[in-house]
């Protein structure tokens, strides 16, 4: 974790620096209120095999190809690991050379890249059933070259003849029709009833920011609609809690400043306005008939453990939103709930208790509504399949 440490700057300098930082900032999606288990459970139910750090779908083929190439090396396991890394670095250059200007993992770090595409996609390869081997990447490369064929799914498209064959090779993200067919088949086999599988068969890709805004939502099977309904309600409900958290911290930081008009005072005004907008844009009936028990039951069907204290926090927040008619900005109980939740999770590092932690805060935590990996990850994957035909 990185943070900005103030040295000899006065408050005006700090404020100017924060404004400069804001110019480069984006909506923050960190999980400060412990919502990750529910978020990830719903994400996995809709989009199995994905993660927030994936970029494009063809990496699901790039990684097996690279490991097949490295695994065929007759040297030691250490030599095979070194070759796999070299090929993953070469892939960066090949994609850039092939005209890919976005979504290339390691395009900035190049040879200094620490988190390889194989690390990013390793779990997803297992979920898709493309990787049959259950162990780590290192253990995979300890297999003898003769065993390498058994590590991957039958029908895996062969390594293209020109794939990373020379230092000046090029590559691109668009799958061939054969490759797209293989990926669709893997999804259908491993997750036949998921929304990702359904979308993978479509001939067009919808351009929407949230999955519940998809124009075909009403046509989906009832079970998928129910999961998406939970996702929409959860995202919209808890966005209010996240905005209140940011408002409360901004108020505390502003109170610590002697002068009016600091960046913290500006944030107080910003988050107050955003909470008012959330109130106006969030109909109460969205939560009044919401069966949260159904959400907990569905979450139990995933690897994500939603703890009882998390369920209580979410249920209590829902009740307070209904009680206050979504007017939580000045609601005493709502504020106490958010403060107590963060304090429980962070302990002595709580920004409500630790002034140093507050002053190191960027000013935005969890301000983006939860989108459950839809954009840009899954929407990119779906678009790649559509483009392949």
Secondary structure, DSSP 8 states (H G I E B T S, - for coil): -------S--HHHHHHHHHHHHHH-------SSS-HHHHHHHHHHHSTT--TT---TTHHHHHHHHHHHHHT--S-HHHHHHHHHHHHHHHHHHHHHTT--SS-TTTTTGGG--S-HHHHHHHHHHHTTSB---S-HHHHTTS-GGGGGGGB-TT-----TTTT-STT----S---HHHHHHHHHHHHHH-TTSHHHHHHT-SS----SSGGG-TTGGGS-HHHHHHHHHHHHHHHHHHHHHHHHHHHHHHHHHHT-SSSS-HHHHHHHHHHHHHHHHHHHS-THHHHT--HHHHHHHHHTSS----HHHHHHHHHHHHHHHHTTT--TT-HHHHHHHHHHHHHHHGGG-TTT-HHHHHT--S-SS-S---TTIIIIIHHHHHHHHHH-
